[in-house]
């Protein structure tokens, strides 16, 4: 469809995705289907779609609007609907661009739909300012460590960021993300518009273009390597970034650093070693 309209921008929206059937099958049935068709879960989840939006079922948080009478194809009672909804959302955990749209108290369906539209606009680099958002913001936290036993299902992937040379004041970087030899690649450009608003555009690129852009790496900026853990908690999608070696030279301590905050700043002179050790173990949590 997109190739037939090369003279204009095309947005293709799919009502269902290739990972959704896993919510309705046992683990054995699902992996049997993958093997029979020569597919891998990582490739099926990460390489087909630029963005995944999961709108939480009304059965979870808006039960008064969950009805069987107004939908002939809906046969599940609320309890089963909640379970299937949970499995469907977990199936997409690990996708590079997953947005969860939960039900909120006092919010109608039109407002919920507006939040989904805002998410698509943001992914496409379209500035909607505050026309859709309602007291929402992206938050980042520094986390000093991670538990040995994780309390919920998660997906890990290896991420590499590389910053590029630019001819203006914009910031450009390429990213490789995946695991087990299956990767996706993106090219991100961040610039300040004439109105003073910072805008970011991110597009998926093929491996060959990623390899070409590697030759334009900025030698004054070190690449960043991390393990990214994605998980759902109380209908919210989290990304936990754990920074790994090789580290920029100012952060190379005599002993290997486990997790490092993304801003690679040298340790100030006179900073106690005990404090430096705590700094070395921090990770970044995106909400």
C-alpha positions in Angstrom: 0.0 0.0 0.0 2.7 2.5 1.0 4.8 1.7 -2.2 1.8 2.6 -4.3 1.6 6.2 -2.9 5.2 7.4 -3.1 4.1 10.9 -3.8 2.8 11.4 -0.3 3.3 10.4 3.3 1.4 7.2 4.2 0.3 6.0 7.6 -1.0 2.4 7.8 -2.9 1.5 10.9 -3.5 -2.2 11.7 -6.4 -3.1 14.1 -4.5 -6.2 15.2 -0.8 -7.2 15.2 1.1 -10.4 14.5 1.8 -11.0 18.2 -1.9 -10.8 19.3 -2.7 -14.5 18.6 -0.2 -15.5 21.3 -2.8 -14.2 23.9 -5.3 -16.9 22.7 -2.9 -19.8 22.5 -0.9 -21.8 25.0 2.9 -21.3 25.0 3.4 -24.6 23.3 0.9 -23.9 20.6 2.3 -20.4 20.0 5.9 -21.6 19.7 4.8 -24.5 17.5 3.2 -22.0 15.1 6.4 -19.9 15.0 8.6 -22.9 14.3 6.2 -24.2 11.5 6.4 -20.8 9.7 10.1 -20.2 10.3 9.5 -17.1 12.5 11.1 -15.8 15.7 9.2 -13.9 18.3 11.7 -11.0 18.4 11.5 -10.4 14.6 7.7 -10.8 14.6 7.4 -8.3 17.4 10.1 -5.7 16.6 10.5 -5.6 12.9 7.0 -5.3 11.4 5.6 -2.2 13.1 7.1 1.3 13.8 4.8 1.7 16.8 2.4 -0.4 18.9 -0.5 1.1 20.8 -2.4 -1.0 23.3 -5.7 0.4 24.4 -6.6 -1.3 27.7 -9.9 -3.1 27.6 -12.9 -1.4 29.2 -13.1 -4.6 31.3 -10.1 -3.3 33.2 -10.9 0.0 34.8 -14.1 1.0 33.0 -16.3 -2.0 33.7 -19.5 0.0 33.4 -18.8 0.4 29.7 -17.9 -3.3 29.0 -21.0 -4.8 27.5 -21.8 -7.9 25.5 -25.0 -6.6 24.0 -23.5 -3.9 21.8 -20.8 -6.2 20.2 -21.8 -9.4 18.5 -18.2 -10.7 18.4 -17.6 -10.1 22.1 -18.3 -13.2 24.1 -15.9 -13.0 27.1 -17.1 -12.1 30.5 -15.1 -9.3 32.3 -12.8 -11.7 34.2 -11.7 -13.5 31.0 -11.5 -10.2 29.1 -9.1 -8.8 31.7 -6.9 -11.9 31.5 -6.7 -11.9 27.6 -6.1 -8.1 27.7 -3.1 -8.6 30.0 -1.7 -11.4 27.8 -2.1 -9.2 24.7 -0.3 -6.3 26.3 2.5 -8.4 27.6 3.0 -10.0 24.2 4.3 -6.6 22.9 6.6 -5.8 25.9 10.0 -5.3 24.4 8.9 -3.5 21.2 11.0 -0.3 20.6 7.9 1.9 20.7 5.1 0.6 22.8 2.5 2.9 24.3 -0.2 1.7 26.8 -3.4 3.7 26.9 -5.2 2.8 30.2 -8.6 3.7 31.4 -8.6 6.7 33.7 -11.3 7.7 36.2 -13.5 10.5 34.8 -12.3 10.1 31.3 -14.6 9.1 28.4 -13.7 7.1 25.3 -13.2 10.2 23.2 -10.5 11.4 25.6 -8.9 8.0 25.6 -8.9 8.0 21.8 -7.3 11.5 21.8 -4.4 10.1 23.9 -3.9 7.4 21.3 -3.8 10.0 18.5 -1.4 12.1 20.5 0.9 9.1 20.8 0.9 8.6 17.1 1.6 12.3 16.4 4.5 12.2 18.9 6.0 9.1 17.2 5.8 10.9 13.8 7.4 14.0 15.1 4.2 16.1 14.8 4.1 18.8 17.6 0.6 18.9 19.1 1.7 20.9 22.1 -1.0 20.5 24.8 -4.0 19.9 22.5 -4.3 16.3 23.6 -2.2 16.0 26.8 -3.9 16.3 30.1 -1.4 16.8 32.9 0.8 14.0 31.4 4.6 14.0 31.1 7.4 11.7 30.5 9.4 11.0 33.6 12.9 9.7 34.2 14.4 8.4 37.5 17.8 7.4 38.6 17.7 3.9 40.2 20.6 2.7 42.3 20.1 -1.0 41.5 17.8 -3.7 40.3 16.4 -6.6 42.3 17.8 -10.1 41.8 14.2 -11.5 41.5 12.0 -9.5 39.1 8.4 -9.1 40.2 6.8 -9.3 36.8 7.3 -10.5 33.2 9.9 -8.5 31.3 11.9 -8.4 28.0 15.6 -7.5 27.7 17.3 -6.2 24.7 20.8 -4.9 23.9 20.8 -1.2 22.8 23.7 0.8 21.2 23.4 4.6 20.5 25.9 6.3 18.3 26.0 10.1 17.7 26.6 11.5 14.3 28.2 14.6 12.8 25.8 17.3 11.7 26.2 20.5 9.7 24.0 22.6 12.0 22.9 22.7 15.6 20.8 19.6 15.4 21.6 16.4 17.2 21.5 13.1 15.3 22.0 9.6 16.4 21.5 6.0 15.2 20.3 3.2 17.4 20.6 -0.6 17.1 18.3 -2.6 19.3 17.6 -6.3 19.7 19.0 -9.6 20.8 20.0 -13.1 19.6 21.1 -11.6 16.3 17.7 -10.1 15.5 17.9 -6.2 15.4 16.0 -3.1 14.5 17.7 0.2 13.5 16.5 3.8 13.9 17.7 7.2 12.9 16.8 10.1 15.2 17.2 13.8 14.6 16.5 16.4 17.3 16.5 20.1 16.5 15.1 23.4 17.8 12.4 24.9 15.5 12.2 28.6 14.8 9.5 28.9 17.4 11.9 27.6 20.0 10.2 24.2 20.5 12.5 21.2 20.5 11.3 18.6 18.1 12.5 15.0 17.5 11.9 12.8 14.5 12.7 9.1 14.6 12.4 6.8 11.6 13.2 3.1 11.1 16.0 2.4 8.7 17.4 -0.8 7.1 20.7 -2.4 8.2 22.6 -1.1 5.1 21.7 2.5 5.9 22.7 2.0 9.5 26.1 0.8 8.4 26.5 3.8 6.0 25.6 6.2 8.8 28.2 4.6 11.1 30.9 6.2 8.9 29.5 9.6 10.0 30.0 9.0 13.7 31.1 12.0 15.8 34.6 11.2 17.1 34.2 13.6 20.0 31.2 11.7 21.4 31.5 8.1 22.7 28.8 5.5 21.7 26.5 4.3 24.5 25.8 0.7 25.2 23.0 -0.5 27.5 20.7 -3.4 28.4 17.1 -2.2 28.2 14.5 -4.0 30.3 10.9 -3.4 29.3 8.0 -4.3 31.6 4.4 -3.5 32.5 3.3 -2.5 36.0 -0.2 -1.3 36.9 -1.1 -0.6 33.2 2.0 1.5 32.7 4.9 0.7 30.4 8.4 1.1 31.8 11.9 1.0 30.3 14.9 0.4 32.6 18.2 1.3 30.9 21.3 -0.3 32.5 24.5 1.2 31.0 27.3 -1.2 30.2 30.9 -1.3 29.1 32.8 -0.2 27.1 32.4 3.1 28.9 33.9 6.5 27.9 37.4 6.9 29.2 36.5 9.4 32.1 34.2 6.7 33.6 36.6 3.7 33.5 37.3 2.7 37.0 39.9 0.1 38.0 37.1 -2.4 38.6 34.4 -3.1 36.0 31.3 -0.8 36.3 28.0 -2.6 36.3 25.5 0.1 35.6 26.1 3.8 34.8 23.8 6.8 34.4 23.5 7.8 30.7 25.1 11.3 31.2 28.8 10.3 31.0 30.3 13.0 33.2 33.7 12.6 34.8 33.8 12.1 38.6 34.6 15.5 40.1 38.0 15.8 41.9 37.7 15.0 45.6 34.5 12.9 45.2 34.7 10.1 47.8 35.2 6.7 46.4 32.1 5.4 48.3 29.9 8.0 46.6 31.5 7.2 43.2 30.6 3.5 43.7 27.0 4.4 44.3 27.0 6.6 41.2 28.5 3.7 39.2 25.5 1.4 40.0 22.7 3.8 39.0 20.4 3.0 36.2 17.7 5.1 34.4 14.0 4.3 34.6 11.8 5.8 31.9 8.0 6.1 32.7 
